[in-house]
């Protein structure tokens, strides 16, 4: 399992609109091959910051399957205009879990 | 539930030693009041980067209970000398989960 991590800084004042758009966008990501689960969480210290965590079966399910898909265009159209700056997305593999 | 997020950049070459120290340190955090679960994951794009995710019942379980405890000194002694720079720790609240 691979964890996709993106810290999302949203243009100030657009947080509610972003959350509404994300409510739609998560239906897209949830339908992709290799998608396992996701969370969107809001930062307590910085209210226009979010973290998106997505579990994928493999790295390629995200980087090739999702990003190369028609659906990714819809995802971008729904979400990318809220970001400032554009987020860096990283992928992680578990070392220790829930011990 | 509160998610503690820390991106940990480890001094190059000390990754194995850090993981061994974390194996001990996680016993400390797991024993704290309000601790729910944690994960340590290693970044695929940058091999000396890790993400620590800890779920706490409340924000104060982490910021007051854990950080104010005797045990936190042991945690620091085990881990802090591996970090460069010292990590910024943030806390998040779920907006959407596993949908």
N, CA and C atoms of all chains as a GROMACS GRO file, in nm:
protein
  594
    1UNK      N    1   0.085  -0.121   0.000
    1UNK     CA    2   0.000   0.000   0.000
    1UNK      C    3   0.088   0.125   0.000
    2UNK      N    4   0.045   0.223  -0.076
    2UNK     CA    5   0.118   0.349  -0.090
    2UNK      C    6   0.030   0.462  -0.036
    3UNK      N    7   0.092   0.552   0.041
    3UNK     CA    8   0.019   0.668   0.091
    3UNK      C    9   0.058   0.792   0.012
    4UNK      N   10  -0.040   0.850  -0.056
    4UNK     CA   11  -0.020   0.980  -0.122
    4UNK      C   12  -0.046   1.090  -0.018
    5UNK      N   13   0.046   1.187  -0.012
    5UNK     CA   14   0.032   1.297   0.084
    5UNK      C   15   0.040   1.429   0.010
    6UNK      N   16  -0.058   1.515   0.028
    6UNK     CA   17  -0.052   1.650  -0.030
    6UNK      C   18  -0.099   1.750   0.075
    7UNK      N   19  -0.013   1.849   0.102
    7UNK     CA   20  -0.052   1.961   0.188
    7UNK      C   21  -0.110   2.067   0.095
    8UNK      N   22  -0.235   2.104   0.119
    8UNK     CA   23  -0.308   2.192   0.027
    8UNK      C   24  -0.332   2.327   0.094
    9UNK      N   25  -0.269   2.432   0.041
    9UNK     CA   26  -0.295   2.568   0.090
    9UNK      C   27  -0.395   2.634  -0.003
   10UNK      N   28  -0.509   2.671   0.056
   10UNK     CA   29  -0.623   2.722  -0.021
   10UNK      C   30  -0.625   2.874  -0.013
   11UNK      N   31  -0.657   2.937  -0.126
   11UNK     CA   32  -0.666   3.083  -0.126
   11UNK      C   33  -0.762   3.128  -0.015
   12UNK      N   34  -0.720   3.226   0.062
   12UNK     CA   35  -0.796   3.272   0.178
   12UNK      C   36  -0.937   3.314   0.139
   13UNK      N   37  -1.034   3.269   0.218
   13UNK     CA   38  -1.173   3.305   0.193
   13UNK      C   39  -1.246   3.203   0.107
   14UNK      N   40  -1.171   3.111   0.046
   14UNK     CA   41  -1.234   3.013  -0.044
   14UNK      C   42  -1.245   2.874   0.020
   15UNK      N   43  -1.224   2.867   0.151
   15UNK     CA   44  -1.220   2.735   0.217
   15UNK      C   45  -1.353   2.660   0.203
   16UNK      N   46  -1.465   2.731   0.221
   16UNK     CA   47  -1.595   2.664   0.215
   16UNK      C   48  -1.624   2.613   0.074
   17UNK      N   49  -1.588   2.698  -0.023
   17UNK     CA   50  -1.607   2.660  -0.163
   17UNK      C   51  -1.519   2.540  -0.200
   18UNK      N   52  -1.397   2.542  -0.149
   18UNK     CA   53  -1.306   2.429  -0.173
   18UNK      C   54  -1.364   2.300  -0.115
   19UNK      N   55  -1.416   2.307   0.007
   19UNK     CA   56  -1.471   2.185   0.069
   19UNK      C   57  -1.590   2.132  -0.011
   20UNK      N   58  -1.671   2.223  -0.063
   20UNK     CA   59  -1.786   2.181  -0.145
   20UNK      C   60  -1.738   2.116  -0.275
   21UNK      N   61  -1.634   2.172  -0.336
   21UNK     CA   62  -1.580   2.113  -0.458
   21UNK      C   63  -1.515   1.979  -0.429
   22UNK      N   64  -1.450   1.970  -0.313
   22UNK     CA   65  -1.386   1.843  -0.278
   22UNK      C   66  -1.489   1.734  -0.254
   23UNK      N   67  -1.603   1.770  -0.201
   23UNK     CA   68  -1.711   1.672  -0.180
   23UNK      C   69  -1.748   1.604  -0.311
   24UNK      N   70  -1.743   1.680  -0.420
   24UNK     CA   71  -1.768   1.621  -0.553
   24UNK      C   72  -1.645   1.545  -0.602
   25UNK      N   73  -1.528   1.606  -0.587
   25UNK     CA   74  -1.406   1.548  -0.642
   25UNK      C   75  -1.373   1.412  -0.580
   26UNK      N   76  -1.408   1.394  -0.454
   26UNK     CA   77  -1.372   1.267  -0.389
   26UNK      C   78  -1.448   1.149  -0.450
   27UNK      N   79  -1.559   1.177  -0.514
   27UNK     CA   80  -1.632   1.069  -0.582
   27UNK      C   81  -1.549   1.018  -0.699
   28UNK      N   82  -1.478   1.110  -0.765
   28UNK     CA   83  -1.391   1.071  -0.877
   28UNK      C   84  -1.278   0.981  -0.828
   29UNK      N   85  -1.205   1.029  -0.730
   29UNK     CA   86  -1.086   0.953  -0.686
   29UNK      C   87  -1.127   0.818  -0.629
   30UNK      N   88  -1.239   0.814  -0.560
   30UNK     CA   89  -1.284   0.690  -0.497
   30UNK      C   90  -1.320   0.582  -0.599
   31UNK      N   91  -1.344   0.623  -0.722
   31UNK     CA   92  -1.386   0.527  -0.825
   31UNK      C   93  -1.268   0.473  -0.906
   32UNK      N   94  -1.146   0.520  -0.877
   32UNK     CA   95  -1.030   0.481  -0.959
   32UNK      C   96  -0.977   0.343  -0.921
   33UNK      N   97  -0.920   0.274  -1.021
   33UNK     CA   98  -0.855   0.146  -0.995
   33UNK      C   99  -0.742   0.163  -0.895
   34UNK      N  100  -0.736   0.078  -0.797
   34UNK     CA  101  -0.626   0.079  -0.701
   34UNK      C  102  -0.647   0.176  -0.585
   35UNK      N  103  -0.755   0.254  -0.591
   35UNK     CA  104  -0.788   0.342  -0.478
   35UNK      C  105  -0.828   0.255  -0.359
   36UNK      N  106  -0.779   0.288  -0.241
   36UNK     CA  107  -0.818   0.211  -0.122
   36UNK      C  108  -0.898   0.296  -0.022
   37UNK      N  109  -0.851   0.417   0.008
   37UNK     CA  110  -0.922   0.503   0.104
   37UNK      C  111  -0.862   0.642   0.099
   38UNK      N  112  -0.932   0.740   0.156
   38UNK     CA  113  -0.875   0.875   0.161
   38UNK      C  114  -0.932   0.951   0.279
   39UNK      N  115  -0.860   1.057   0.313
   39UNK     CA  116  -0.906   1.152   0.415
   39UNK      C  117  -0.869   1.292   0.370
   40UNK      N  118  -0.955   1.386   0.396
   40UNK     CA  119  -0.920   1.528   0.385
   40UNK      C  120  -0.934   1.585   0.525
   41UNK      N  121  -0.826   1.645   0.574
   41UNK     CA  122  -0.830   1.702   0.709
   41UNK      C  123  -0.786   1.848   0.705
   42UNK      N  124  -0.842   1.927   0.796
   42UNK     CA  125  -0.820   2.071   0.801
   42UNK      C  126  -0.727   2.106   0.916
   43UNK      N  127  -0.630   2.193   0.890
   43UNK     CA  128  -0.527   2.226   0.987
   43UNK      C  129  -0.582   2.318   1.097
   44UNK      N  130  -0.554   2.284   1.221
   44UNK     CA  131  -0.601   2.365   1.334
   44UNK      C  132  -0.520   2.494   1.346
   45UNK      N  133  -0.389   2.486   1.321
   45UNK     CA  134  -0.301   2.604   1.337
   45UNK      C  135  -0.312   2.702   1.221
   46UNK      N  136  -0.356   2.655   1.104
   46UNK     CA  137  -0.361   2.741   0.984
   46UNK      C  138  -0.487   2.701   0.908
   47UNK      N  139  -0.592   2.782   0.922
   47UNK     CA  140  -0.725   2.736   0.882
   47UNK      C  141  -0.744   2.718   0.731
   48UNK      N  142  -0.657   2.778   0.650
   48UNK     CA  143  -0.671   2.757   0.505
   48UNK      C  144  -0.580   2.644   0.454
   49UNK      N  145  -0.527   2.566   0.546
   49UNK     CA  146  -0.442   2.452   0.507
   49UNK      C  147  -0.518   2.320   0.530
   50UNK      N  148  -0.502   2.229   0.435
   50UNK     CA  149  -0.563   2.096   0.444
   50UNK      C  150  -0.454   1.993   0.416
   51UNK      N  151  -0.478   1.871   0.462
   51UNK     CA  152  -0.393   1.760   0.419
   51UNK      C  153  -0.483   1.655   0.354
   52UNK      N  154  -0.440   1.612   0.237
   52UNK     CA  155  -0.509   1.504   0.167
   52UNK      C  156  -0.422   1.380   0.177
   53UNK      N  157  -0.479   1.274   0.228
   53UNK     CA  158  -0.411   1.145   0.241
   53UNK      C  159  -0.491   1.043   0.161
   54UNK      N  160  -0.426   0.979   0.066
   54UNK     CA  161  -0.496   0.878  -0.015
   54UNK      C  162  -0.414   0.750  -0.013
   55UNK      N  163  -0.477   0.640   0.018
   55UNK     CA  164  -0.411   0.510   0.010
   55UNK      C  165  -0.441   0.446  -0.125
   56UNK      N  166  -0.332   0.405  -0.192
   56UNK     CA  167  -0.342   0.338  -0.323
   56UNK      C  168  -0.276   0.200  -0.312
   57UNK      N  169  -0.326   0.108  -0.393
   57UNK     CA  170  -0.265  -0.027  -0.393
   57UNK      C  171  -0.119  -0.020  -0.437
   58UNK      N  172  -0.092   0.055  -0.545
   58UNK     CA  173   0.045   0.069  -0.597
   58UNK      C  174   0.070   0.216  -0.629
   59UNK      N  175   0.197   0.252  -0.641
   59UNK     CA  176   0.234   0.388  -0.681
   59UNK      C  177   0.176   0.423  -0.818
   60UNK      N  178   0.182   0.327  -0.910
   60UNK     CA  179   0.136   0.352  -1.047
   60UNK      C  180  -0.015   0.371  -1.054
   61UNK      N  181  -0.090   0.314  -0.962
   61UNK     CA  182  -0.233   0.340  -0.961
   61UNK      C  183  -0.260   0.491  -0.952
   62UNK      N  184  -0.174   0.562  -0.880
   62UNK     CA  185  -0.190   0.707  -0.871
   62UNK      C  186  -0.121   0.779  -0.987
   63UNK      N  187   0.011   0.751  -1.004
   63UNK     CA  188   0.092   0.834  -1.094
   63UNK      C  189   0.062   0.809  -1.242
   64UNK      N  190   0.024   0.687  -1.275
   64UNK     CA  191  -0.006   0.653  -1.414
   64UNK      C  192  -0.158   0.640  -1.434
   65UNK      N  193  -0.219   0.553  -1.354
   65UNK     CA  194  -0.362   0.525  -1.371
   65UNK      C  195  -0.448   0.649  -1.352
   66UNK      N  196  -0.438   0.711  -1.237
   66UNK     CA  197  -0.523   0.826  -1.210
   66UNK      C  198  -0.480   0.950  -1.289
   67UNK      N  199  -0.351   0.982  -1.282
   67UNK     CA  200  -0.306   1.107  -1.346
   67UNK      C  201  -0.315   1.100  -1.498
   68UNK      N  202  -0.312   0.979  -1.552
   68UNK     CA  203  -0.324   0.964  -1.697
   68UNK      C  204  -0.467   0.950  -1.745
   69UNK      N  205  -0.561   0.956  -1.655
   69UNK     CA  206  -0.701   0.928  -1.691
   69UNK      C  207  -0.776   1.054  -1.732
   70UNK      N  208  -0.882   1.031  -1.802
   70UNK     CA  209  -0.977   1.137  -1.839
   70UNK      C  210  -1.034   1.203  -1.711
   71UNK      N  211  -1.058   1.118  -1.611
   71UNK     CA  212  -1.118   1.165  -1.486
   71UNK      C  213  -1.027   1.267  -1.414
   72UNK      N  214  -0.896   1.255  -1.437
   72UNK     CA  215  -0.803   1.347  -1.370
   72UNK      C  216  -0.827   1.490  -1.415
   73UNK      N  217  -0.865   1.506  -1.539
   73UNK     CA  218  -0.897   1.642  -1.588
   73UNK      C  219  -1.012   1.704  -1.510
   74UNK      N  220  -1.113   1.623  -1.484
   74UNK     CA  221  -1.228   1.672  -1.405
   74UNK      C  222  -1.183   1.711  -1.264
   75UNK      N  223  -1.100   1.625  -1.206
   75UNK     CA  224  -1.044   1.649  -1.072
   75UNK      C  225  -0.972   1.784  -1.068
   76UNK      N  226  -0.884   1.805  -1.166
   76UNK     CA  227  -0.810   1.931  -1.174
   76UNK      C  228  -0.901   2.050  -1.189
   77UNK      N  229  -1.000   2.034  -1.277
   77UNK     CA  230  -1.092   2.147  -1.300
   77UNK      C  231  -1.170   2.183  -1.174
   78UNK      N  232  -1.204   2.080  -1.098
   78UNK     CA  233  -1.277   2.106  -0.973
   78UNK      C  234  -1.189   2.173  -0.867
   79UNK      N  235  -1.061   2.136  -0.861
   79UNK     CA  236  -0.980   2.169  -0.742
   79UNK      C  237  -0.863   2.264  -0.762
   80UNK      N  238  -0.797   2.258  -0.877
   80UNK     CA  239  -0.665   2.322  -0.885
   80UNK      C  240  -0.668   2.474  -0.870
   81UNK      N  241  -0.779   2.536  -0.906
   81UNK     CA  242  -0.784   2.683  -0.897
   81UNK      C  243  -0.793   2.733  -0.752
   82UNK      N  244  -0.816   2.641  -0.657
   82UNK     CA  245  -0.819   2.683  -0.516
   82UNK      C  246  -0.680   2.691  -0.454
   83UNK      N  247  -0.581   2.626  -0.516
   83UNK     CA  248  -0.449   2.610  -0.452
   83UNK      C  249  -0.359   2.731  -0.476
   84UNK      N  250  -0.289   2.770  -0.370
   84UNK     CA  251  -0.186   2.873  -0.382
   84UNK      C  252  -0.084   2.853  -0.271
   85UNK      N  253   0.033   2.799  -0.301
   85UNK     CA  254   0.082   2.756  -0.433
   85UNK      C  255   0.026   2.619  -0.473
   86UNK      N  256   0.056   2.573  -0.594
   86UNK     CA  257   0.022   2.437  -0.632
   86UNK      C  258   0.096   2.341  -0.539
   87UNK      N  259   0.027   2.241  -0.489
   87UNK     CA  260   0.090   2.152  -0.390
   87UNK      C  261   0.195   2.059  -0.450
   88UNK      N  262   0.295   2.025  -0.368
   88UNK     CA  263   0.384   1.915  -0.402
   88UNK      C  264   0.322   1.788  -0.345
   89UNK      N  265   0.313   1.688  -0.429
   89UNK     CA  266   0.253   1.562  -0.385
   89UNK      C  267   0.366   1.460  -0.364
   90UNK      N  268   0.362   1.392  -0.251
   90UNK     CA  269   0.463   1.290  -0.223
   90UNK      C  270   0.395   1.158  -0.193
   91UNK      N  271   0.474   1.052  -0.204
   91UNK     CA  272   0.424   0.917  -0.177
   91UNK      C  273   0.509   0.852  -0.070
   92UNK      N  274   0.444   0.775   0.015
   92UNK     CA  275   0.513   0.713   0.129
   92UNK      C  276   0.477   0.565   0.139
   93UNK      N  277   0.572   0.492   0.199
   93UNK     CA  278   0.550   0.350   0.230
   93UNK      C  279   0.562   0.331   0.380
   94UNK      N  280   0.474   0.249   0.436
   94UNK     CA  281   0.472   0.231   0.582
   94UNK      C  282   0.601   0.167   0.633
   95UNK      N  283   0.653   0.222   0.742
   95UNK     CA  284   0.763   0.160   0.815
   95UNK      C  285   0.705   0.094   0.940
   96UNK      N  286   0.626   0.172   1.014
   96UNK     CA  287   0.556   0.119   1.132
   96UNK      C  288   0.411   0.167   1.127
   97UNK      N  289   0.321   0.080   1.168
   97UNK     CA  290   0.180   0.119   1.168
   97UNK      C  291   0.109   0.071   1.294
   98UNK      N  292   0.043   0.163   1.360
   98UNK     CA  293  -0.052   0.131   1.468
   98UNK      C  294   0.002   0.039   1.576
   99UNK      N  295   0.127   0.061   1.611
   99UNK     CA  296   0.187  -0.026   1.714
   99UNK      C  297   0.183   0.046   1.848
  100UNK      N  298  -1.155   1.334   1.711
  100UNK     CA  299  -1.018   1.281   1.691
  100UNK      C  300  -0.932   1.386   1.621
  101UNK      N  301  -0.809   1.395   1.664
  101UNK     CA  302  -0.714   1.493   1.610
  101UNK      C  303  -0.599   1.417   1.546
  102UNK      N  304  -0.557   1.462   1.428
  102UNK     CA  305  -0.443   1.401   1.361
  102UNK      C  306  -0.321   1.492   1.376
  103UNK      N  307  -0.219   1.441   1.440
  103UNK     CA  308  -0.089   1.510   1.447
  103UNK      C  309  -0.011   1.471   1.322
  104UNK      N  310   0.046   1.571   1.254
  104UNK     CA  311   0.124   1.546   1.132
  104UNK      C  312   0.262   1.610   1.148
  105UNK      N  313   0.366   1.530   1.128
  105UNK     CA  314   0.502   1.585   1.128
  105UNK      C  315   0.579   1.525   1.010
  106UNK      N  316   0.634   1.613   0.926
  106UNK     CA  317   0.725   1.569   0.819
  106UNK      C  318   0.866   1.573   0.880
  107UNK      N  319   0.931   1.459   0.879
  107UNK     CA  320   1.060   1.445   0.948
  107UNK      C  321   1.172   1.426   0.847
  108UNK      N  322   1.261   1.524   0.837
  108UNK     CA  323   1.379   1.511   0.751
  108UNK      C  324   1.497   1.468   0.838
  109UNK      N  325   1.550   1.351   0.803
  109UNK     CA  326   1.654   1.286   0.885
  109UNK      C  327   1.790   1.313   0.822
  110UNK      N  328   1.888   1.337   0.908
  110UNK     CA  329   2.025   1.359   0.857
  110UNK      C  330   2.064   1.240   0.769
  111UNK      N  331   2.116   1.271   0.652
  111UNK     CA  332   2.151   1.169   0.552
  111UNK      C  333   2.245   1.064   0.612
  112UNK      N  334   2.213   0.938   0.583
  112UNK     CA  335   2.297   0.828   0.631
  112UNK      C  336   2.252   0.772   0.764
  113UNK      N  337   2.162   0.844   0.833
  113UNK     CA  338   2.119   0.798   0.966
  113UNK      C  339   1.979   0.736   0.963
  114UNK      N  340   1.927   0.708   0.844
  114UNK     CA  341   1.790   0.658   0.832
  114UNK      C  342   1.768   0.527   0.909
  115UNK      N  343   1.862   0.434   0.897
  115UNK     CA  344   1.844   0.304   0.965
  115UNK      C  345   1.846   0.320   1.116
  116UNK      N  346   1.939   0.405   1.160
  116UNK     CA  347   1.951   0.432   1.304
  116UNK      C  348   1.824   0.501   1.357
  117UNK      N  349   1.773   0.593   1.277
  117UNK     CA  350   1.648   0.662   1.314
  117UNK      C  351   1.534   0.561   1.327
  118UNK      N  352   1.522   0.471   1.232
  118UNK     CA  353   1.413   0.372   1.237
  118UNK      C  354   1.425   0.282   1.360
  119UNK      N  355   1.548   0.247   1.394
  119UNK     CA  356   1.569   0.164   1.514
  119UNK      C  357   1.530   0.241   1.640
  120UNK      N  358   1.565   0.370   1.643
  120UNK     CA  359   1.528   0.454   1.759
  120UNK      C  360   1.377   0.473   1.765
  121UNK      N  361   1.316   0.489   1.647
  121UNK     CA  362   1.171   0.509   1.645
  121UNK      C  363   1.098   0.384   1.695
  122UNK      N  364   1.153   0.267   1.664
  122UNK     CA  365   1.092   0.141   1.711
  122UNK      C  366   1.079   0.141   1.863
  123UNK      N  367   1.177   0.202   1.930
  123UNK     CA  368   1.167   0.216   2.077
  123UNK      C  369   1.073   0.330   2.116
  124UNK      N  370   1.087   0.442   2.046
  124UNK     CA  371   1.011   0.562   2.083
  124UNK      C  372   0.860   0.540   2.069
  125UNK      N  373   0.820   0.460   1.974
  125UNK     CA  374   0.676   0.442   1.952
  125UNK      C  375   0.609   0.370   2.071
  126UNK      N  376   0.688   0.298   2.148
  126UNK     CA  377   0.631   0.235   2.268
  126UNK      C  378   0.591   0.343   2.368
  127UNK      N  379   0.671   0.451   2.373
  127UNK     CA  380   0.639   0.563   2.462
  127UNK      C  381   0.508   0.629   2.422
  128UNK      N  382   0.501   0.668   2.295
  128UNK     CA  383   0.383   0.744   2.252
  128UNK      C  384   0.256   0.659   2.263
  129UNK      N  385   0.270   0.531   2.233
  129UNK     CA  386   0.153   0.442   2.235
  129UNK      C  387   0.096   0.424   2.375
  130UNK      N  388   0.175   0.458   2.476
  130UNK     CA  389   0.130   0.437   2.613
  130UNK      C  390   0.065   0.562   2.672
  131UNK      N  391   0.061   0.672   2.596
  131UNK     CA  392   0.012   0.798   2.652
  131UNK      C  393  -0.141   0.804   2.654
  132UNK      N  394  -0.194   0.878   2.751
  132UNK     CA  395  -0.338   0.901   2.758
  132UNK      C  396  -0.386   0.971   2.631
  133UNK      N  397  -0.492   0.920   2.574
  133UNK     CA  398  -0.552   0.985   2.458
  133UNK      C  399  -0.490   0.944   2.326
  134UNK      N  400  -0.384   0.866   2.331
  134UNK     CA  401  -0.325   0.812   2.208
  134UNK      C  402  -0.423   0.714   2.145
  135UNK      N  403  -0.442   0.720   2.015
  135UNK     CA  404  -0.533   0.626   1.948
  135UNK      C  405  -0.457   0.535   1.850
  136UNK      N  406  -0.371   0.592   1.767
  136UNK     CA  407  -0.297   0.510   1.669
  136UNK      C  408  -0.188   0.596   1.607
  137UNK      N  409  -0.093   0.532   1.540
  137UNK     CA  410   0.009   0.609   1.470
  137UNK      C  411   0.063   0.530   1.353
  138UNK      N  412   0.128   0.603   1.263
  138UNK     CA  413   0.200   0.544   1.151
  138UNK      C  414   0.328   0.624   1.130
  139UNK      N  415   0.434   0.555   1.096
  139UNK     CA  416   0.555   0.621   1.044
  139UNK      C  417   0.572   0.568   0.902
  140UNK      N  418   0.579   0.661   0.806
  140UNK     CA  419   0.594   0.618   0.667
  140UNK      C  420   0.714   0.690   0.605
  141UNK      N  421   0.777   0.623   0.511
  141UNK     CA  422   0.901   0.671   0.446
  141UNK      C  423   0.870   0.720   0.305
  142UNK      N  424   0.926   0.837   0.272
  142UNK     CA  425   0.896   0.901   0.143
  142UNK      C  426   0.967   0.829   0.028
  143UNK      N  427   0.893   0.801  -0.077
  143UNK     CA  428   0.950   0.733  -0.195
  143UNK      C  429   1.038   0.830  -0.274
  144UNK      N  430   0.996   0.956  -0.286
  144UNK     CA  431   1.070   1.053  -0.367
  144UNK      C  432   1.195   1.107  -0.296
  145UNK      N  433   1.197   1.101  -0.165
  145UNK     CA  434   1.309   1.158  -0.088
  145UNK      C  435   1.336   1.064   0.028
  146UNK      N  436   1.439   0.980   0.015
  146UNK     CA  437   1.451   0.864   0.104
  146UNK      C  438   1.482   0.898   0.250
  147UNK      N  439   1.531   1.020   0.276
  147UNK     CA  440   1.557   1.056   0.417
  147UNK      C  441   1.440   1.134   0.479
  148UNK      N  442   1.326   1.132   0.411
  148UNK     CA  443   1.206   1.200   0.464
  148UNK      C  444   1.106   1.095   0.514
  149UNK      N  445   1.044   1.127   0.626
  149UNK     CA  446   0.940   1.040   0.684
  149UNK      C  447   0.819   1.128   0.717
  150UNK      N  448   0.704   1.063   0.727
  150UNK     CA  449   0.588   1.134   0.783
  150UNK      C  450   0.539   1.055   0.904
  151UNK      N  451   0.519   1.128   1.012
  151UNK     CA  452   0.462   1.069   1.133
  151UNK      C  453   0.319   1.120   1.145
  152UNK      N  454   0.227   1.026   1.155
  152UNK     CA  455   0.085   1.056   1.172
  152UNK      C  456   0.040   0.991   1.302
  153UNK      N  457  -0.012   1.073   1.392
  153UNK     CA  458  -0.060   1.018   1.520
  153UNK      C  459  -0.203   1.066   1.542
  154UNK      N  460  -0.291   0.974   1.572
  154UNK     CA  461  -0.427   1.010   1.609
  154UNK      C  462  -0.438   1.019   1.761
  155UNK      N  463  -0.490   1.134   1.806
  155UNK     CA  464  -0.513   1.161   1.949
  155UNK      C  465  -0.661   1.187   1.972
  156UNK      N  466  -0.707   1.153   2.090
  156UNK     CA  467  -0.848   1.180   2.123
  156UNK      C  468  -0.876   1.330   2.120
  157UNK      N  469  -0.788   1.409   2.181
  157UNK     CA  470  -0.803   1.554   2.184
  157UNK      C  471  -0.668   1.619   2.152
  158UNK      N  472  -0.674   1.747   2.114
  158UNK     CA  473  -0.552   1.824   2.088
  158UNK      C  474  -0.463   1.828   2.214
  159UNK      N  475  -0.528   1.846   2.328
  159UNK     CA  476  -0.454   1.860   2.454
  159UNK      C  477  -0.384   1.731   2.497
  160UNK      N  478  -0.439   1.617   2.455
  160UNK     CA  479  -0.370   1.491   2.484
  160UNK      C  480  -0.227   1.496   2.430
  161UNK      N  481  -0.210   1.564   2.315
  161UNK     CA  482  -0.076   1.575   2.258
  161UNK      C  483   0.000   1.694   2.316
  162UNK      N  484  -0.063   1.813   2.306
  162UNK     CA  485   0.012   1.936   2.333
  162UNK      C  486   0.039   1.958   2.482
  163UNK      N  487  -0.053   1.910   2.566
  163UNK     CA  488  -0.035   1.928   2.710
  163UNK      C  489   0.008   1.795   2.775
  164UNK      N  490  -0.074   1.691   2.750
  164UNK     CA  491  -0.049   1.562   2.816
  164UNK      C  492   0.086   1.503   2.779
  165UNK      N  493   0.108   1.485   2.648
  165UNK     CA  494   0.232   1.421   2.606
  165UNK      C  495   0.352   1.514   2.621
  166UNK      N  496   0.338   1.636   2.566
  166UNK     CA  497   0.455   1.725   2.567
  166UNK      C  498   0.493   1.771   2.706
  167UNK      N  499   0.397   1.768   2.798
  167UNK     CA  500   0.427   1.809   2.934
  167UNK      C  501   0.473   1.693   3.022
  168UNK      N  502   0.483   1.576   2.965
  168UNK     CA  503   0.511   1.457   3.047
  168UNK      C  504   0.661   1.429   3.058
  169UNK      N  505   0.692   1.353   3.158
  169UNK     CA  506   0.829   1.303   3.177
  169UNK      C  507   0.871   1.219   3.056
  170UNK      N  508   0.776   1.143   3.004
  170UNK     CA  509   0.803   1.054   2.891
  170UNK      C  510   0.847   1.130   2.767
  171UNK      N  511   0.801   1.255   2.753
  171UNK     CA  512   0.836   1.334   2.634
  171UNK      C  513   0.986   1.359   2.630
  172UNK      N  514   1.049   1.372   2.744
  172UNK     CA  515   1.195   1.390   2.748
  172UNK      C  516   1.266   1.270   2.688
  173UNK      N  517   1.216   1.151   2.721
  173UNK     CA  518   1.276   1.028   2.665
  173UNK      C  519   1.258   1.024   2.514
  174UNK      N  520   1.136   1.061   2.470
  174UNK     CA  521   1.105   1.068   2.326
  174UNK      C  522   1.203   1.160   2.255
  175UNK      N  523   1.221   1.280   2.310
  175UNK     CA  524   1.314   1.376   2.250
  175UNK      C  525   1.455   1.323   2.246
  176UNK      N  526   1.497   1.264   2.354
  176UNK     CA  527   1.634   1.211   2.360
  176UNK      C  528   1.657   1.102   2.256
  177UNK      N  529   1.555   1.021   2.235
  177UNK     CA  530   1.568   0.914   2.135
  177UNK      C  531   1.571   0.969   1.993
  178UNK      N  532   1.494   1.076   1.965
  178UNK     CA  533   1.466   1.112   1.825
  178UNK      C  534   1.520   1.246   1.777
  179UNK      N  535   1.524   1.347   1.862
  179UNK     CA  536   1.543   1.483   1.809
  179UNK      C  537   1.678   1.506   1.741
  180UNK      N  538   1.779   1.431   1.782
  180UNK     CA  539   1.911   1.453   1.720
  180UNK      C  540   1.921   1.402   1.576
  181UNK      N  541   1.818   1.328   1.531
  181UNK     CA  542   1.818   1.281   1.391
  181UNK      C  543   1.763   1.387   1.294
  182UNK      N  544   1.690   1.485   1.346
  182UNK     CA  545   1.616   1.578   1.259
  182UNK      C  546   1.702   1.693   1.211
  183UNK      N  547   1.686   1.727   1.083
  183UNK     CA  548   1.750   1.847   1.028
  183UNK      C  549   1.668   1.893   0.908
  184UNK      N  550   1.590   1.998   0.922
  184UNK     CA  551   1.574   2.083   1.041
  184UNK      C  552   1.480   2.018   1.142
  185UNK      N  553   1.461   2.084   1.258
  185UNK     CA  554   1.360   2.039   1.353
  185UNK      C  555   1.224   2.051   1.285
  186UNK      N  556   1.140   1.949   1.296
  186UNK     CA  557   1.013   1.951   1.222
  186UNK      C  558   0.911   2.049   1.282
  187UNK      N  559   0.826   2.100   1.193
  187UNK     CA  560   0.708   2.172   1.240
  187UNK      C  561   0.596   2.070   1.254
  188UNK      N  562   0.531   2.072   1.367
  188UNK     CA  563   0.424   1.975   1.390
  188UNK      C  564   0.291   2.048   1.379
  189UNK      N  565   0.199   1.989   1.304
  189UNK     CA  566   0.066   2.049   1.288
  189UNK      C  567  -0.041   1.950   1.331
  190UNK      N  568  -0.160   2.003   1.356
  190UNK     CA  569  -0.273   1.919   1.396
  190UNK      C  570  -0.390   1.943   1.302
  191UNK      N  571  -0.461   1.839   1.272
  191UNK     CA  572  -0.570   1.846   1.175
  191UNK      C  573  -0.696   1.780   1.231
  192UNK      N  574  -0.809   1.828   1.177
  192UNK     CA  575  -0.939   1.768   1.208
  192UNK      C  576  -1.003   1.719   1.078
  193UNK      N  577  -1.064   1.603   1.082
  193UNK     CA  578  -1.119   1.544   0.959
  193UNK      C  579  -1.234   1.628   0.903
  194UNK      N  580  -1.230   1.648   0.772
  194UNK     CA  581  -1.341   1.708   0.699
  194UNK      C  582  -1.418   1.595   0.629
  195UNK      N  583  -1.343   1.512   0.556
  195UNK     CA  584  -1.401   1.394   0.490
  195UNK      C  585  -1.310   1.274   0.518
  196UNK      N  586  -1.371   1.159   0.537
  196UNK     CA  587  -1.290   1.038   0.563
  196UNK      C  588  -1.346   0.919   0.488
  197UNK      N  589  -1.260   0.854   0.412
  197UNK     CA  590  -1.290   0.720   0.355
  197UNK      C  591  -1.420   0.712   0.279
  198UNK      N  592  -1.449   0.816   0.203
  198UNK     CA  593  -1.576   0.816   0.129
  198UNK      C  594  -1.549   0.779  -0.016
   0.00000   0.00000   0.00000
